[in-house]
Amino acid sequence: MKLNLIASTMVIVALPFNAAFGAETLEGVCLAVVEQEGGDTAICSCLAEEVAGNPTLEAHMIALKDAGGPDERYTAANDEGKAAIDVCTR
């Protein structure tokens, strides 16, 4: 019981902390990267829709921002990430 209370408190505290410090969204990170590279930003809203409801996949996709260019990011993506990219680049 005590452990559940501690875990619940950690979640409650973590949520406002992330929101207050501007937690990155996939769409926001994607827009920044694609605009910097001069690419088509239409992929960003598509990717955000593809990963919606899957915070683990969203975090993975956000982490790819540091993997290099588009080819390197695709290579570094896991299977779910590659599937989302494929849907959005057809």
C-alpha positions as CSV (number, residue, x, y, z in Angstrom):
1,M,0.0,0.0,0.0
2,K,2.8,2.4,0.9
3,L,4.6,1.6,-2.3
4,N,1.5,2.3,-4.4
5,L,1.1,5.7,-2.6
6,I,4.7,6.6,-3.3
7,A,4.4,5.6,-7.0
8,S,1.2,7.5,-7.4
9,T,2.7,10.6,-5.8
10,M,5.7,10.4,-8.1
11,V,3.4,10.3,-11.2
12,I,1.4,13.2,-9.9
13,V,4.5,15.3,-9.3
14,A,6.2,14.3,-12.6
15,L,3.3,15.3,-14.8
16,P,3.2,19.0,-13.8
17,F,7.0,19.1,-13.8
18,N,7.2,18.0,-17.4
19,A,4.5,20.4,-18.5
20,A,6.0,23.3,-16.6
21,F,9.4,22.8,-18.3
22,G,8.1,22.4,-21.8
23,A,8.4,18.7,-22.4
24,E,9.2,18.1,-26.1
25,T,6.5,16.8,-28.4
26,L,7.3,14.7,-31.4
27,E,5.6,17.2,-33.7
28,G,7.6,20.2,-32.3
29,V,10.9,18.3,-32.5
30,C,10.1,17.1,-36.0
31,L,9.2,20.6,-37.2
32,A,12.5,22.1,-35.8
33,V,14.6,19.3,-37.4
34,V,12.8,19.3,-40.8
35,E,12.7,23.0,-41.1
36,Q,16.4,23.2,-40.4
37,E,17.1,20.6,-43.1
38,G,14.8,22.3,-45.6
39,G,12.4,19.3,-45.9
40,D,8.6,19.0,-46.1
41,T,7.1,19.6,-42.7
42,A,3.9,17.8,-43.6
43,I,5.5,14.6,-42.3
44,C,5.5,16.0,-38.8
45,S,1.7,16.0,-38.1
46,C,1.5,12.6,-39.7
47,L,4.1,11.2,-37.4
48,A,2.4,12.7,-34.4
49,E,-0.8,11.0,-35.4
50,E,0.9,7.7,-36.0
51,V,2.5,7.6,-32.5
52,A,-0.5,9.1,-30.6
53,G,-1.3,7.1,-27.6
54,N,2.1,5.4,-27.5
55,P,4.4,7.4,-25.2
56,T,7.2,4.9,-25.5
57,L,7.3,5.2,-29.3
58,E,7.0,9.0,-29.1
59,A,10.0,9.1,-26.8
60,H,11.9,6.9,-29.2
61,M,11.1,9.0,-32.2
62,I,12.0,12.2,-30.3
63,A,15.4,10.7,-29.4
64,L,16.1,10.1,-33.1
65,K,16.6,13.9,-33.5
66,D,20.3,13.4,-32.6
67,A,20.8,10.4,-34.9
68,G,22.0,12.5,-37.9
69,G,20.2,13.1,-41.2
70,P,17.0,11.4,-42.5
71,D,18.7,8.2,-43.6
72,E,20.5,7.8,-40.3
73,R,17.3,8.5,-38.3
74,Y,15.5,5.9,-40.3
75,T,18.2,3.3,-39.8
76,A,18.3,4.1,-36.1
77,A,14.5,3.8,-35.7
78,N,13.0,0.6,-34.2
79,D,10.4,-1.4,-36.3
80,E,7.4,0.6,-35.0
81,G,9.2,3.9,-35.8
82,K,10.1,2.7,-39.3
83,A,6.5,1.7,-39.9
84,A,5.3,5.2,-38.8
85,I,7.9,6.8,-41.1
86,D,6.9,4.6,-44.0
87,V,3.2,5.5,-43.6
88,C,4.1,9.2,-43.5
89,T,6.5,9.2,-46.5
90,R,4.3,7.4,-49.0
